[in-house]
Amino acid sequence: MSGPAEDEKDVRAGRDFLDEARVSYETHLRTCARCAEDGRTCRAAELLKRTYDNFWRAARRSRGAAFRTAPENNQSDR
């Protein structure tokens, strides 16, 4: 059985994965020549965005109200 300390550790780990996925996606958008070329996301960017969205949904399901707001859509609608 996990106690409060274990649950808190899981939440931090989940947020770390979520933050890392977001940073990876945003970095890719800034540095990818193909994404910059025509203003649309390439396949790699789509995969990174999907990964971020999946982590966000998992975090929302596991913590409820802490993740009620939608994920940031920084340049995701390219």
Gaussian input, Z-matrix of N, CA and C with variables (Angstrom, degrees):
# hf/3-21g

backbone

0 1
 N
 C     1     B1
 C     2     B2     1     A1
 N     3     B3     2     A2     1     D1
 C     4     B4     3     A3     2     D2
 C     5     B5     4     A4     3     D3
 N     6     B6     5     A5     4     D4
 C     7     B7     6     A6     5     D5
 C     8     B8     7     A7     6     D6
 N     9     B9     8     A8     7     D7
 C    10    B10     9     A9     8     D8
 C    11    B11    10    A10     9     D9
 N    12    B12    11    A11    10    D10
 C    13    B13    12    A12    11    D11
 C    14    B14    13    A13    12    D12
 N    15    B15    14    A14    13    D13
 C    16    B16    15    A15    14    D14
 C    17    B17    16    A16    15    D15
 N    18    B18    17    A17    16    D16
 C    19    B19    18    A18    17    D17
 C    20    B20    19    A19    18    D18
 N    21    B21    20    A20    19    D19
 C    22    B22    21    A21    20    D20
 C    23    B23    22    A22    21    D21
 N    24    B24    23    A23    22    D22
 C    25    B25    24    A24    23    D23
 C    26    B26    25    A25    24    D24
 N    27    B27    26    A26    25    D25
 C    28    B28    27    A27    26    D26
 C    29    B29    28    A28    27    D27
 N    30    B30    29    A29    28    D28
 C    31    B31    30    A30    29    D29
 C    32    B32    31    A31    30    D30
 N    33    B33    32    A32    31    D31
 C    34    B34    33    A33    32    D32
 C    35    B35    34    A34    33    D33
 N    36    B36    35    A35    34    D34
 C    37    B37    36    A36    35    D35
 C    38    B38    37    A37    36    D36
 N    39    B39    38    A38    37    D37
 C    40    B40    39    A39    38    D38
 C    41    B41    40    A40    39    D39
 N    42    B42    41    A41    40    D40
 C    43    B43    42    A42    41    D41
 C    44    B44    43    A43    42    D42
 N    45    B45    44    A44    43    D43
 C    46    B46    45    A45    44    D44
 C    47    B47    46    A46    45    D45
 N    48    B48    47    A47    46    D46
 C    49    B49    48    A48    47    D47
 C    50    B50    49    A49    48    D48
 N    51    B51    50    A50    49    D49
 C    52    B52    51    A51    50    D50
 C    53    B53    52    A52    51    D51
 N    54    B54    53    A53    52    D52
 C    55    B55    54    A54    53    D53
 C    56    B56    55    A55    54    D54
 N    57    B57    56    A56    55    D55
 C    58    B58    57    A57    56    D56
 C    59    B59    58    A58    57    D57
 N    60    B60    59    A59    58    D58
 C    61    B61    60    A60    59    D59
 C    62    B62    61    A61    60    D60
 N    63    B63    62    A62    61    D61
 C    64    B64    63    A63    62    D62
 C    65    B65    64    A64    63    D63
 N    66    B66    65    A65    64    D64
 C    67    B67    66    A66    65    D65
 C    68    B68    67    A67    66    D66
 N    69    B69    68    A68    67    D67
 C    70    B70    69    A69    68    D68
 C    71    B71    70    A70    69    D69
 N    72    B72    71    A71    70    D70
 C    73    B73    72    A72    71    D71
 C    74    B74    73    A73    72    D72
 N    75    B75    74    A74    73    D73
 C    76    B76    75    A75    74    D74
 C    77    B77    76    A76    75    D75
 N    78    B78    77    A77    76    D76
 C    79    B79    78    A78    77    D77
 C    80    B80    79    A79    78    D78
 N    81    B81    80    A80    79    D79
 C    82    B82    81    A81    80    D80
 C    83    B83    82    A82    81    D81
 N    84    B84    83    A83    82    D82
 C    85    B85    84    A84    83    D83
 C    86    B86    85    A85    84    D84
 N    87    B87    86    A86    85    D85
 C    88    B88    87    A87    86    D86
 C    89    B89    88    A88    87    D87
 N    90    B90    89    A89    88    D88
 C    91    B91    90    A90    89    D89
 C    92    B92    91    A91    90    D90
 N    93    B93    92    A92    91    D91
 C    94    B94    93    A93    92    D92
 C    95    B95    94    A94    93    D93
 N    96    B96    95    A95    94    D94
 C    97    B97    96    A96    95    D95
 C    98    B98    97    A97    96    D96
 N    99    B99    98    A98    97    D97
 C   100   B100    99    A99    98    D98
 C   101   B101   100   A100    99    D99
 N   102   B102   101   A101   100   D100
 C   103   B103   102   A102   101   D101
 C   104   B104   103   A103   102   D102
 N   105   B105   104   A104   103   D103
 C   106   B106   105   A105   104   D104
 C   107   B107   106   A106   105   D105
 N   108   B108   107   A107   106   D106
 C   109   B109   108   A108   107   D107
 C   110   B110   109   A109   108   D108
 N   111   B111   110   A110   109   D109
 C   112   B112   111   A111   110   D110
 C   113   B113   112   A112   111   D111
 N   114   B114   113   A113   112   D112
 C   115   B115   114   A114   113   D113
 C   116   B116   115   A115   114   D114
 N   117   B117   116   A116   115   D115
 C   118   B118   117   A117   116   D116
 C   119   B119   118   A118   117   D117
 N   120   B120   119   A119   118   D118
 C   121   B121   120   A120   119   D119
 C   122   B122   121   A121   120   D120
 N   123   B123   122   A122   121   D121
 C   124   B124   123   A123   122   D122
 C   125   B125   124   A124   123   D123
 N   126   B126   125   A125   124   D124
 C   127   B127   126   A126   125   D125
 C   128   B128   127   A127   126   D126
 N   129   B129   128   A128   127   D127
 C   130   B130   129   A129   128   D128
 C   131   B131   130   A130   129   D129
 N   132   B132   131   A131   130   D130
 C   133   B133   132   A132   131   D131
 C   134   B134   133   A133   132   D132
 N   135   B135   134   A134   133   D133
 C   136   B136   135   A135   134   D134
 C   137   B137   136   A136   135   D135
 N   138   B138   137   A137   136   D136
 C   139   B139   138   A138   137   D137
 C   140   B140   139   A139   138   D138
 N   141   B141   140   A140   139   D139
 C   142   B142   141   A141   140   D140
 C   143   B143   142   A142   141   D141
 N   144   B144   143   A143   142   D142
 C   145   B145   144   A144   143   D143
 C   146   B146   145   A145   144   D144
 N   147   B147   146   A146   145   D145
 C   148   B148   147   A147   146   D146
 C   149   B149   148   A148   147   D147
 N   150   B150   149   A149   148   D148
 C   151   B151   150   A150   149   D149
 C   152   B152   151   A151   150   D150
 N   153   B153   152   A152   151   D151
 C   154   B154   153   A153   152   D152
 C   155   B155   154   A154   153   D153
 N   156   B156   155   A155   154   D154
 C   157   B157   156   A156   155   D155
 C   158   B158   157   A157   156   D156
 N   159   B159   158   A158   157   D157
 C   160   B160   159   A159   158   D158
 C   161   B161   160   A160   159   D159
 N   162   B162   161   A161   160   D160
 C   163   B163   162   A162   161   D161
 C   164   B164   163   A163   162   D162
 N   165   B165   164   A164   163   D163
 C   166   B166   165   A165   164   D164
 C   167   B167   166   A166   165   D165
 N   168   B168   167   A167   166   D166
 C   169   B169   168   A168   167   D167
 C   170   B170   169   A169   168   D168
 N   171   B171   170   A170   169   D169
 C   172   B172   171   A171   170   D170
 C   173   B173   172   A172   171   D171
 N   174   B174   173   A173   172   D172
 C   175   B175   174   A174   173   D173
 C   176   B176   175   A175   174   D174
 N   177   B177   176   A176   175   D175
 C   178   B178   177   A177   176   D176
 C   179   B179   178   A178   177   D177
 N   180   B180   179   A179   178   D178
 C   181   B181   180   A180   179   D179
 C   182   B182   181   A181   180   D180
 N   183   B183   182   A182   181   D181
 C   184   B184   183   A183   182   D182
 C   185   B185   184   A184   183   D183
 N   186   B186   185   A185   184   D184
 C   187   B187   186   A186   185   D185
 C   188   B188   187   A187   186   D186
 N   189   B189   188   A188   187   D187
 C   190   B190   189   A189   188   D188
 C   191   B191   190   A190   189   D189
 N   192   B192   191   A191   190   D190
 C   193   B193   192   A192   191   D191
 C   194   B194   193   A193   192   D192
 N   195   B195   194   A194   193   D193
 C   196   B196   195   A195   194   D194
 C   197   B197   196   A196   195   D195
 N   198   B198   197   A197   196   D196
 C   199   B199   198   A198   197   D197
 C   200   B200   199   A199   198   D198
 N   201   B201   200   A200   199   D199
 C   202   B202   201   A201   200   D200
 C   203   B203   202   A202   201   D201
 N   204   B204   203   A203   202   D202
 C   205   B205   204   A204   203   D203
 C   206   B206   205   A205   204   D204
 N   207   B207   206   A206   205   D205
 C   208   B208   207   A207   206   D206
 C   209   B209   208   A208   207   D207
 N   210   B210   209   A209   208   D208
 C   211   B211   210   A210   209   D209
 C   212   B212   211   A211   210   D210
 N   213   B213   212   A212   211   D211
 C   214   B214   213   A213   212   D212
 C   215   B215   214   A214   213   D213
 N   216   B216   215   A215   214   D214
 C   217   B217   216   A216   215   D215
 C   218   B218   217   A217   216   D216
 N   219   B219   218   A218   217   D217
 C   220   B220   219   A219   218   D218
 C   221   B221   220   A220   219   D219
 N   222   B222   221   A221   220   D220
 C   223   B223   222   A222   221   D221
 C   224   B224   223   A223   222   D222
 N   225   B225   224   A224   223   D223
 C   226   B226   225   A225   224   D224
 C   227   B227   226   A226   225   D225
 N   228   B228   227   A227   226   D226
 C   229   B229   228   A228   227   D227
 C   230   B230   229   A229   228   D228
 N   231   B231   230   A230   229   D229
 C   232   B232   231   A231   230   D230
 C   233   B233   232   A232   231   D231

   B1=1.4422
   B2=1.5306
   B3=1.3235
   B4=1.4599
   B5=1.5211
   B6=1.3130
   B7=1.4474
   B8=1.5076
   B9=1.3324
   B10=1.4586
   B11=1.5313
   B12=1.3180
   B13=1.4635
   B14=1.5307
   B15=1.3207
   B16=1.4614
   B17=1.5265
   B18=1.3364
   B19=1.4604
   B20=1.5246
   B21=1.3252
   B22=1.4599
   B23=1.5309
   B24=1.3186
   B25=1.4611
   B26=1.5312
   B27=1.3382
   B28=1.4615
   B29=1.5221
   B30=1.3185
   B31=1.4648
   B32=1.5209
   B33=1.3260
   B34=1.4772
   B35=1.5229
   B36=1.3124
   B37=1.4656
   B38=1.5217
   B39=1.3184
   B40=1.4627
   B41=1.5176
   B42=1.3242
   B43=1.4669
   B44=1.5187
   B45=1.3306
   B46=1.4653
   B47=1.5199
   B48=1.3313
   B49=1.4602
   B50=1.5274
   B51=1.3140
   B52=1.4605
   B53=1.5273
   B54=1.3290
   B55=1.4702
   B56=1.5210
   B57=1.3196
   B58=1.4669
   B59=1.5326
   B60=1.3253
   B61=1.4632
   B62=1.5241
   B63=1.3286
   B64=1.4695
   B65=1.5162
   B66=1.3247
   B67=1.4592
   B68=1.5336
   B69=1.3164
   B70=1.4697
   B71=1.5242
   B72=1.3108
   B73=1.4650
   B74=1.5279
   B75=1.3261
   B76=1.4642
   B77=1.5232
   B78=1.3198
   B79=1.4652
   B80=1.5228
   B81=1.3091
   B82=1.4611
   B83=1.5290
   B84=1.3218
   B85=1.4613
   B86=1.5270
   B87=1.3214
   B88=1.4662
   B89=1.5218
   B90=1.3134
   B91=1.4664
   B92=1.5288
   B93=1.3030
   B94=1.4655
   B95=1.5313
   B96=1.3046
   B97=1.4639
   B98=1.5261
   B99=1.3101
   B100=1.4636
   B101=1.5334
   B102=1.3334
   B103=1.4694
   B104=1.5294
   B105=1.3198
   B106=1.4623
   B107=1.5263
   B108=1.3227
   B109=1.4600
   B110=1.5249
   B111=1.3180
   B112=1.4601
   B113=1.5244
   B114=1.3264
   B115=1.4547
   B116=1.5174
   B117=1.3279
   B118=1.4642
   B119=1.5207
   B120=1.3246
   B121=1.4643
   B122=1.5258
   B123=1.3161
   B124=1.4617
   B125=1.5276
   B126=1.3201
   B127=1.4618
   B128=1.5265
   B129=1.3239
   B130=1.4750
   B131=1.5248
   B132=1.3335
   B133=1.4620
   B134=1.5183
   B135=1.3224
   B136=1.4651
   B137=1.5225
   B138=1.3161
   B139=1.4627
   B140=1.5346
   B141=1.3368
   B142=1.4645
   B143=1.5272
   B144=1.3193
   B145=1.4655
   B146=1.5243
   B147=1.3237
   B148=1.4619
   B149=1.5289
   B150=1.3263
   B151=1.4627
   B152=1.5223
   B153=1.3416
   B154=1.4717
   B155=1.5346
   B156=1.3255
   B157=1.4651
   B158=1.5224
   B159=1.3257
   B160=1.4665
   B161=1.5219
   B162=1.3376
   B163=1.4660
   B164=1.5236
   B165=1.3295
   B166=1.4660
   B167=1.5232
   B168=1.3310
   B169=1.4715
   B170=1.5244
   B171=1.3178
   B172=1.4678
   B173=1.5250
   B174=1.3224
   B175=1.4628
   B176=1.5253
   B177=1.3088
   B178=1.4646
   B179=1.5238
   B180=1.3245
   B181=1.4681
   B182=1.5251
   B183=1.3302
   B184=1.4612
   B185=1.5238
   B186=1.3122
   B187=1.4582
   B188=1.5109
   B189=1.2888
   B190=1.4589
   B191=1.5131
   B192=1.3121
   B193=1.4612
   B194=1.5255
   B195=1.3160
   B196=1.4689
   B197=1.5183
   B198=1.3237
   B199=1.4590
   B200=1.5251
   B201=1.3177
   B202=1.4694
   B203=1.5214
   B204=1.3164
   B205=1.4574
   B206=1.5199
   B207=1.2988
   B208=1.4696
   B209=1.5200
   B210=1.3319
   B211=1.4640
   B212=1.5238
   B213=1.3047
   B214=1.4541
   B215=1.5136
   B216=1.3020
   B217=1.4586
   B218=1.5067
   B219=1.3041
   B220=1.4498
   B221=1.5146
   B222=1.2955
   B223=1.4480
   B224=1.5190
   B225=1.3133
   B226=1.4619
   B227=1.5262
   B228=1.3162
   B229=1.4593
   B230=1.5200
   B231=1.2998
   B232=1.4617
   B233=1.4903
   A1=108.57
   A2=116.64
   A3=119.03
   A4=110.05
   A5=114.85
   A6=120.81
   A7=111.26
   A8=116.87
   A9=121.34
   A10=113.08
   A11=117.32
   A12=120.19
   A13=110.64
   A14=116.93
   A15=121.10
   A16=111.00
   A17=116.84
   A18=120.77
   A19=110.61
   A20=116.79
   A21=120.96
   A22=110.37
   A23=116.54
   A24=121.08
   A25=110.32
   A26=116.80
   A27=121.41
   A28=111.48
   A29=116.88
   A30=121.19
   A31=109.84
   A32=116.70
   A33=119.78
   A34=110.73
   A35=116.71
   A36=120.43
   A37=110.18
   A38=117.44
   A39=121.38
   A40=111.88
   A41=115.92
   A42=119.35
   A43=110.83
   A44=117.21
   A45=119.91
   A46=110.52
   A47=117.16
   A48=120.70
   A49=110.40
   A50=115.97
   A51=121.11
   A52=110.45
   A53=116.79
   A54=121.02
   A55=111.44
   A56=116.98
   A57=120.45
   A58=111.01
   A59=116.60
   A60=120.46
   A61=110.82
   A62=116.90
   A63=120.76
   A64=111.01
   A65=116.82
   A66=121.31
   A67=110.77
   A68=116.82
   A69=120.31
   A70=110.71
   A71=116.83
   A72=121.34
   A73=111.09
   A74=116.61
   A75=120.29
   A76=111.64
   A77=117.10
   A78=120.88
   A79=110.49
   A80=115.92
   A81=119.54
   A82=110.73
   A83=117.03
   A84=119.81
   A85=111.90
   A86=116.40
   A87=120.13
   A88=112.69
   A89=117.68
   A90=119.81
   A91=114.61
   A92=119.00
   A93=121.36
   A94=110.66
   A95=116.19
   A96=121.06
   A97=110.73
   A98=117.64
   A99=120.87
   A100=111.09
   A101=117.36
   A102=120.25
   A103=110.37
   A104=117.08
   A105=121.57
   A106=111.91
   A107=117.13
   A108=122.29
   A109=113.29
   A110=116.77
   A111=118.40
   A112=113.97
   A113=117.37
   A114=121.02
   A115=114.89
   A116=117.19
   A117=120.82
   A118=108.81
   A119=115.33
   A120=118.71
   A121=110.59
   A122=115.94
   A123=121.53
   A124=108.91
   A125=116.54
   A126=120.82
   A127=112.45
   A128=116.24
   A129=119.35
   A130=109.91
   A131=117.16
   A132=120.65
   A133=110.66
   A134=116.84
   A135=120.44
   A136=111.10
   A137=116.80
   A138=120.93
   A139=111.04
   A140=116.83
   A141=120.46
   A142=111.00
   A143=117.51
   A144=121.23
   A145=110.39
   A146=116.40
   A147=120.59
   A148=110.65
   A149=116.33
   A150=120.86
   A151=110.46
   A152=115.95
   A153=120.45
   A154=110.07
   A155=116.96
   A156=120.50
   A157=111.79
   A158=117.29
   A159=120.62
   A160=111.91
   A161=117.23
   A162=119.85
   A163=110.50
   A164=116.35
   A165=120.44
   A166=110.20
   A167=117.19
   A168=120.69
   A169=111.61
   A170=116.44
   A171=119.93
   A172=110.69
   A173=116.68
   A174=120.42
   A175=110.16
   A176=115.91
   A177=120.19
   A178=110.93
   A179=116.59
   A180=120.01
   A181=111.28
   A182=116.57
   A183=118.80
   A184=113.10
   A185=117.63
   A186=119.46
   A187=115.03
   A188=119.06
   A189=122.07
   A190=114.28
   A191=116.83
   A192=123.03
   A193=113.79
   A194=118.00
   A195=120.08
   A196=111.40
   A197=118.24
   A198=121.77
   A199=111.38
   A200=117.49
   A201=120.53
   A202=112.90
   A203=118.05
   A204=119.57
   A205=110.26
   A206=115.75
   A207=121.01
   A208=110.43
   A209=117.50
   A210=120.19
   A211=110.13
   A212=115.10
   A213=119.78
   A214=109.31
   A215=115.87
   A216=120.66
   A217=109.97
   A218=116.87
   A219=120.97
   A220=109.83
   A221=116.21
   A222=123.62
   A223=113.64
   A224=117.97
   A225=119.60
   A226=112.10
   A227=117.64
   A228=120.61
   A229=112.52
   A230=116.25
   A231=119.95
   A232=110.67
   D1=135.98
   D2=179.41
   D3=-96.13
   D4=140.58
   D5=179.62
   D6=-93.93
   D7=-174.45
   D8=-179.42
   D9=-58.63
   D10=-36.87
   D11=-179.66
   D12=-65.48
   D13=-39.55
   D14=178.14
   D15=-65.81
   D16=-42.09
   D17=179.40
   D18=-63.10
   D19=-41.42
   D20=179.35
   D21=-64.29
   D22=-39.23
   D23=178.34
   D24=-63.43
   D25=-40.43
   D26=178.07
   D27=-64.02
   D28=-40.08
   D29=178.95
   D30=-63.93
   D31=-44.89
   D32=179.23
   D33=-62.21
   D34=-42.35
   D35=179.36
   D36=-63.57
   D37=-41.36
   D38=177.99
   D39=-62.49
   D40=-41.62
   D41=178.53
   D42=-68.60
   D43=-34.70
   D44=176.73
   D45=-62.68
   D46=-44.29
   D47=177.76
   D48=-63.35
   D49=-42.13
   D50=179.89
   D51=-62.50
   D52=-47.57
   D53=179.12
   D54=-63.18
   D55=-41.11
   D56=-179.93
   D57=-65.01
   D58=-40.30
   D59=178.21
   D60=-64.99
   D61=-40.96
   D62=179.06
   D63=-64.86
   D64=-45.79
   D65=179.93
   D66=-63.08
   D67=-40.70
   D68=178.43
   D69=-61.14
   D70=-44.88
   D71=179.61
   D72=-63.31
   D73=-48.85
   D74=-178.43
   D75=-64.66
   D76=-39.21
   D77=177.70
   D78=-63.79
   D79=-42.79
   D80=179.03
   D81=-59.88
   D82=-45.12
   D83=-179.40
   D84=-60.16
   D85=-35.61
   D86=-179.56
   D87=-75.88
   D88=-28.60
   D89=-170.74
   D90=-109.30
   D91=-11.43
   D92=-177.02
   D93=-80.77
   D94=122.76
   D95=179.86
   D96=-63.97
   D97=-39.48
   D98=-178.31
   D99=-66.55
   D100=-41.23
   D101=178.43
   D102=-65.20
   D103=-39.28
   D104=-178.97
   D105=-73.60
   D106=-28.56
   D107=-173.75
   D108=-60.45
   D109=-53.91
   D110=-176.15
   D111=-119.38
   D112=9.21
   D113=176.04
   D114=76.92
   D115=7.39
   D116=176.30
   D117=-111.16
   D118=155.52
   D119=-179.37
   D120=-80.75
   D121=142.73
   D122=176.44
   D123=-82.69
   D124=177.46
   D125=-178.73
   D126=-62.80
   D127=-37.75
   D128=179.35
   D129=-64.00
   D130=-41.74
   D131=178.93
   D132=-64.00
   D133=-39.77
   D134=177.61
   D135=-61.70
   D136=-41.19
   D137=178.47
   D138=-65.55
   D139=-43.33
   D140=178.30
   D141=-63.41
   D142=-39.65
   D143=178.46
   D144=-66.01
   D145=-41.98
   D146=178.34
   D147=-62.19
   D148=-40.68
   D149=177.83
   D150=-61.74
   D151=-46.72
   D152=178.12
   D153=-59.24
   D154=-47.61
   D155=-179.14
   D156=-60.28
   D157=-39.47
   D158=178.49
   D159=-65.51
   D160=-42.17
   D161=176.37
   D162=-63.83
   D163=-40.10
   D164=-179.92
   D165=-62.87
   D166=-45.58
   D167=178.86
   D168=-62.37
   D169=-41.69
   D170=179.24
   D171=-63.91
   D172=-41.13
   D173=178.85
   D174=-65.66
   D175=-40.13
   D176=179.55
   D177=-64.03
   D178=-43.38
   D179=179.29
   D180=-63.93
   D181=-39.48
   D182=-174.88
   D183=-78.93
   D184=-24.41
   D185=-176.74
   D186=-120.29
   D187=-3.48
   D188=174.46
   D189=61.55
   D190=-112.51
   D191=-171.44
   D192=-62.44
   D193=-24.31
   D194=-178.99
   D195=-65.05
   D196=-21.03
   D197=-178.03
   D198=-125.04
   D199=36.83
   D200=-178.07
   D201=-70.04
   D202=-26.73
   D203=-178.74
   D204=-80.19
   D205=150.86
   D206=-179.05
   D207=-69.15
   D208=153.92
   D209=177.39
   D210=-64.98
   D211=152.18
   D212=178.01
   D213=-63.51
   D214=136.04
   D215=179.91
   D216=-106.81
   D217=46.42
   D218=178.53
   D219=-62.23
   D220=106.23
   D221=176.58
   D222=60.80
   D223=16.51
   D224=-177.08
   D225=-77.96
   D226=-15.90
   D227=-177.73
   D228=-94.73
   D229=19.24
   D230=-179.97
   D231=-61.75

